[in-house]
Amino acid sequence: MISKTDEGLKQNIEKFTFFGLSLRPKLSVKLQFETEARERKIVLNSKIFKVMMIIIETKNHKLISELNEDVQNLHAKLHPELFKKFDKEAMEKALETLFLDPNCKCYIVKKGDVDIGYILCFIKEAKENAFQYNIKTLYIDQISILPKYQRTGAGKILMKQAEQLAQENSITKIELDHWSSNTVAASYFRKNGYKLYKERLFKMV
């Protein structure tokens, strides 16, 4: 038996269309209605629809430059002796050059029509020599989510995309690094399964 609450929810749903799929609830049991919603991967939360996030591969250097501004300025704040503040023109030129490398892969995550973050990776291969075996890795060079959309799962979606890229290229190891002063990044990467395996030290002289 369908309650008054369910009837009101169905009336609201009839007003929306997602990705070309019109949600027309059947006049049947509640279970069928909920199944159809799950099949369309739509989350219902207090009668509010959460817009799906999607991943798109890109080499749009101007777009990535815009998304890079926050993380670049964060690095400049943490280590002003090393990093420059964001410069739009310079960043666009630098990214345009990076994207010429066929081993450079970049993906954006969109929420609805809004670009909210990106991940930039490199496929790296060190040929076998007298010291080591052939080593092929995927290196995550940059990942950034706009502050407004952090803690929404967007970063995790991008990290999963990196894992998929590695699998598609028969790579079993993904590497990344972060500044030790960036405790937020340190905690986040460890929560996503990344482990410390190498430490880099320095000494000023």
C-alpha positions in Angstrom: 0.0 0.0 0.0 1.4 3.4 -1.0 1.3 6.1 1.7 0.5 9.8 1.3 4.2 10.5 1.6 5.0 8.2 -1.3 2.3 9.8 -3.4 3.7 13.3 -2.8 7.2 12.0 -3.7 6.0 10.5 -6.9 4.3 13.8 -7.9 7.6 15.6 -7.3 9.5 13.0 -9.3 7.2 13.4 -12.3 8.6 16.9 -12.7 12.2 15.8 -13.3 14.2 14.2 -16.1 17.8 13.0 -15.6 20.2 12.2 -18.5 17.2 11.9 -20.8 15.4 9.4 -18.6 12.0 10.5 -17.5 11.0 9.2 -14.1 7.4 8.2 -14.4 6.6 6.0 -11.3 4.3 3.1 -11.9 1.0 2.9 -10.0 2.1 -0.2 -8.2 3.9 -1.3 -5.1 6.6 0.8 -3.4 9.2 -1.8 -4.1 8.9 -1.4 -7.9 9.2 2.3 -7.6 12.3 2.1 -5.5 13.9 -0.5 -7.9 13.4 1.8 -10.9 15.1 4.7 -9.0 18.1 2.5 -8.2 18.4 1.4 -11.8 18.7 5.0 -12.8 21.4 5.5 -10.1 19.5 8.4 -8.6 19.8 9.0 -4.9 16.7 10.0 -3.0 17.3 12.0 0.1 14.4 13.7 1.9 12.8 14.3 -1.5 15.9 16.1 -2.8 17.7 14.7 -5.9 21.6 14.6 -5.8 23.0 15.3 -9.3 25.2 12.5 -10.6 29.0 13.0 -11.1 30.6 12.0 -14.3 34.3 11.6 -15.5 35.5 13.0 -18.8 39.0 12.8 -20.2 40.3 16.1 -21.4 43.4 18.0 -22.7 41.7 21.4 -22.3 44.6 23.3 -20.8 42.5 26.4 -20.2 39.9 24.5 -18.2 42.5 22.7 -16.1 44.3 25.9 -15.4 41.1 27.3 -13.9 40.7 24.2 -11.7 44.4 24.4 -10.7 44.2 27.8 -9.1 43.2 26.6 -5.6 45.8 23.9 -5.3 48.6 26.1 -6.8 47.9 28.8 -4.3 47.8 26.3 -1.4 51.3 25.1 -2.4 52.5 28.8 -2.5 51.0 29.3 0.9 52.7 26.2 2.4 56.0 26.7 0.7 56.4 30.3 -0.6 60.1 29.8 -1.0 59.4 27.2 -3.7 56.0 27.8 -5.3 54.7 30.8 -7.2 51.2 32.1 -6.8 48.8 31.2 -9.5 49.4 32.9 -12.8 46.6 32.1 -15.3 48.6 32.8 -18.5 51.7 31.0 -17.3 49.7 28.0 -16.1 47.8 27.7 -19.4 51.1 27.6 -21.3 52.7 25.0 -18.9 49.7 22.7 -19.1 49.5 23.0 -22.9 53.0 21.8 -23.1 52.4 18.9 -20.6 49.4 17.7 -22.7 51.7 17.2 -25.7 53.1 14.2 -23.9 51.0 11.1 -24.9 51.7 9.5 -21.5 50.0 12.4 -19.8 46.3 11.7 -19.0 43.9 14.1 -17.5 40.3 13.7 -16.3 37.8 16.1 -15.0 34.8 15.3 -12.7 31.6 17.1 -13.4 28.6 17.5 -11.2 25.7 18.3 -13.5 27.1 21.0 -15.8 29.8 22.2 -13.4 33.5 21.2 -13.7 34.4 20.6 -10.0 37.9 19.0 -10.1 40.5 17.1 -12.0 43.3 14.5 -11.8 46.5 14.6 -13.9 48.5 11.4 -14.3 51.6 10.2 -16.1 52.3 6.7 -17.3 56.0 6.1 -16.5 58.3 3.3 -17.5 61.9 2.7 -16.4 63.6 0.2 -18.6 65.5 -2.8 -17.2 69.1 -2.2 -16.5 72.0 -3.6 -14.4 70.4 -2.2 -11.2 66.7 -2.9 -11.6 64.0 -4.7 -13.5 61.6 -2.9 -15.9 59.3 -0.8 -13.8 56.0 0.6 -15.1 53.9 2.8 -12.8 51.1 5.3 -12.9 52.1 8.6 -11.2 49.4 10.9 -9.9 51.0 14.3 -10.4 48.0 16.5 -9.5 44.5 16.1 -8.0 42.3 19.0 -7.0 38.6 19.5 -6.1 37.1 23.0 -5.8 36.6 23.9 -2.1 32.9 24.1 -2.4 32.7 20.5 -3.7 35.1 18.8 -1.3 33.8 16.0 0.9 31.3 15.1 -1.8 33.1 11.9 -3.0 34.5 13.7 -6.1 38.1 13.0 -5.1 37.4 9.3 -4.6 35.8 9.1 -8.1 38.9 10.6 -9.6 41.2 8.2 -7.6 39.1 5.3 -8.9 39.6 6.6 -12.5 43.3 6.5 -11.9 43.0 2.9 -10.8 41.0 2.0 -13.9 43.6 3.8 -16.1 46.4 1.7 -14.5 44.5 -1.6 -15.1 43.9 -0.7 -18.7 47.6 -0.2 -19.2 48.6 -3.4 -17.2 50.1 -1.3 -14.4 49.9 -2.7 -10.9 51.4 0.2 -8.9 50.2 3.8 -8.6 52.5 6.4 -7.0 51.9 9.9 -5.7 53.6 12.2 -3.2 52.6 15.1 -1.0 54.4 17.7 1.1 54.7 16.6 4.7 53.2 19.9 5.9 50.0 19.0 4.0 48.4 16.9 6.7 45.0 17.0 5.0 46.4 15.3 1.8 48.4 12.9 4.0 45.3 11.7 5.8 43.2 11.5 2.6 45.6 9.4 0.6 46.1 7.0 3.5 42.4 6.6 3.9 42.3 5.6 0.2 44.8 2.8 0.7 48.2 4.5 -0.1 51.1 3.5 2.0 54.4 5.2 2.7 57.3 3.3 1.1 60.0 5.9 0.5 61.2 8.9 2.4 62.9 11.9 0.9 65.2 14.0 3.1 67.0 17.3 2.6 69.6 19.5 4.4 70.2 23.1 3.8 73.8 24.1 3.5 
